[in-house]
Amino acid sequence: MSQISNVFQGTALKGICSVYVPVSNPIKSAQWWQQHFGLEYAVPFNPAEAQAIMKLSDGQWLHLVETEGEIDSQFPNKLGNEMFRFTFEVSGIEVLHDHLKSSGVRIEQLHDRGSCGFNFVFFDLDGNKFDVNEVVLVHGTLEDEFIE
């Protein structure tokens, strides 16, 4: 057991409180996240900071940070596949997928990834790639979501 484990009774990192996303226009981006995902501002917009801070339902903050130049938050894995930086956890993934598709958001197909659950990928206004996941082993089955 490491010394840090003795101090923290496990790992020192317990969660992620903020994620920073490069965007060309924080206000437009914030409106897009509000329209498609229902996110609200965590704090009032301050133009001097050049970022909009949105709040997810579990309290994490999504910082939409204005950047200049090319925006590229993806990276290739060893096999050359373009990867996303993080995955959002959701319930009702089929409903969200249908909503985004009918709203004209650039999305990929819904996939059953076995023990990882059901996932799909979407892109924001600036082309940032994000993953969405519903872990059915934790939350039940997709059919259970619509029976309740």
N, C-alpha and C positions, 0 to 999 in steps of 0.2 A: 504494500500500500504506500502511495506517495505521501509526502508531507502535506501537499495541498489537499489531498483527500481527507486527511485527519482534521484539517481546519474547517473544511466545508461539508463534511459528512457526505461525500460523493464528489461530483464534478463542481468546478468553480463557476461554470457557465450554466445558467438555468433556462435561458430562452433568448429570443431576439426581440428587442423592443422597437427598433427602427430599421428601415430599409431605405436606401437612397437610390433613386432612379433618375438618370439623366433625361431631361426633356428640353425641347426648344422653346416652349411657352407654358409656364406653370399654370396660368389661369385656364387656358384651353384644355390642358391636360387634366386639371382638377375637375372641370366641367364634364369631361369624357368619363372619368372614374365615377363621378356622381351619377351620370346618366345610365351607365351600363352596370354598375355594381352597387349603387346606393351609398357610396362612401360620403362622409361629411368632413368638413374641416376639423382638425384637432385643435387648432388655434386660428385666430383670425389671420387672414393673408396680410403679410407685411412685404410690400414691394422692395424694400431695402435689402431683405434677405434673399430675394430672387428665388424663392421656393414656395410651393404650396405644400402644406402638411396635412395629410388626410388620415383619418382614423379607421382602422379595421374593427370589426365587431368584438374581437377579443382584446382590444386596447393597443395593439401595435400601431406604430405610425409609419406611413408611407410618405417619404419626403420626395416631392417632385421638384428636382433641382434644375434650374435653368443652366444650360451649358452652351458653349459656342463651338462651332465646328461639327464634325461628324459625330453622330451618336451611335454607339455600338456597345451594347451591354452583353452581347453574346460572346461565346468562345467555342472553338472546336475541341471535341474530345479526341482521344488518341486515334479513334477510327475516322475522324474527320466530320463527325456529325455536329451540327450547330447546337450548342447547349444553352439553356436558360440559367439565370443566376439563382432562382428560387422557385418554390412551388407554393401556391395558395391552397389551403385546405378548405373544402366546402361541403355542404350537405345539399342534396338535390341537384347533383351535377348535370343530369339530363335536362332539367328545366333551365338551368343556367346556359348550357350549351345551345339549346333551342332559342333562348332569348338573345344571346349574342349573335347567333347566326341570322335571325330575323332582323336584327338591328344593323346588320352590315359590318360587324366587327370581323376582322380577318382572324379566322380560327382554323384549326385542323380537326380531323375526325376524333370522335370519342373512342378511346381504346380501353379494353380490359387488360390490365397489366398484372393479372394474377394476384399474388399476395400484396402487391403495391396498391391495388385498388383500381378504380377507373380514373382515367386522366384524359385531358386534352390540352392543347397549346393554343394560346392566343397572343396577339400582338397589339400594342398600344398605338397611339397616333404617331409616335416617333419610330416605330418599328422595333421597340424593345420586346423581346420574347419572354413570355411567362408560361408556367405550367399550372394547371389546376388539378387537384386530386381529391377524390372521395374514397377513403379507405373503408370498404364494405366489411372487412373483418372486424373493424372497430365499431362501425355504425350500423351494421346489419347488411341487408341486400338492397339493391336499387328498388326492387318490388316493395320492400318494407317501407320505403320512404313515401310511397304513394298510397299505401293502405291506411296509414295513420290519419 
